[in-house]
Amino acid sequence: MNDSARQKLGLRLAGLLVLNLVMLTAAYAVIEQVNPAIMRKIGHRLARYASIMGVRAKVVESTTIEDAIQRASLPEHENLPAAATSELTPALPRDEKYVEWTRSHGDASSSRYSSLTQINRDNVGNLQVAWTYHSQDGKANIQCNPVIAEGIMYAPTAGNYMVAVNAETGREIWRFKPSGQPAARGLIYWPGNSVLGPRVYFTSGDFLFALDAKTGSPAAGFGRSGKIPSGGVVAPAIYQNVIVVANWNLVLGYDIATGKQLWEFAVFQKAPSFWDDPDRGGNVWGGIAMDTQRGVAFISTGSPHPNFIGFDHVGQNEYANSVIALDAKSGRKLWSFQEIRHDIWDLDIPASPNLVTVTHDGKRIDAYIRQDG
């Protein structure tokens, strides 16, 4: 290629670059008007990638990026000594009967256990279909474990409805259409108290919904028309008058009757500036378990974002890939245990904690079991 050809090619490339910049600027202007959150995320990503190429941007200076040399000097794993028996938590007597299934995965502790004995290993092979329920509103993958209370099954449908079905006959009792996908990975039934009747709670889209369990109508007095702003996908957990909701990487406690926010716990510190991505990972999509005797909520978290690359992981990621124990009344952190520090392989804790009672050295001990799904 001679000098003249090189010059023409250079001019064409420069023209294309200018045209792309104009189009990108116009697109930014449109996105900023329609969805500022997307605009912020795009700007955040551009600044991060620019920093990799040696172009420093002001939005990066307010954060702490992982140091590759420091990371390489860390040991691959750490051996933790087992606690002495005297340091373990003595078991409390339990009064659960395990005959209802009031929360996805069974109960507050995610026990996945039922004490019913009518169906057992001797006769399970003789079971026949009693009924089949068709929602007739679409086709989709449903990842929610239904709940059953007082002879009624509550579950989401493929068409994004919440329904109540007679558990003996399969007859639909009511259905409710919320915004978004209801109870993507769980819901909870609350039996009510001396003032309020039973309710069903679940997240859908950007809201936490409370429905009258008998009629399917939005619960009177809860937020506005039975819903409050609060996202997430896993089943909430309840302790006394507090319902704990995992809103991705922000865990919140609300008054169970009114929906008033009582506290919040941020898995990661909030984004330091407008341009920083608010979703920095550590999301609670595995689940929650609640110790209803001690008032402790156990939270499983995922890895920092983005997955599979560490240069964009700001700070220490202290609560990512962790189990966090929170005081259900105040949201105060009691303790946390991190399985992987500065995870770059997307090794989330993918299931809700399981609270169990075991016998150790002849003593009954209350413990937490970490599950892989």
Summary of the structure (lengths in Angstrom):
residues: 373
radius of gyration: 25.3
end to end distance: 60.1
largest distance: 89.8
contacts: 1072
relative contact order: 0.11
helix: 17%
strand: 29%
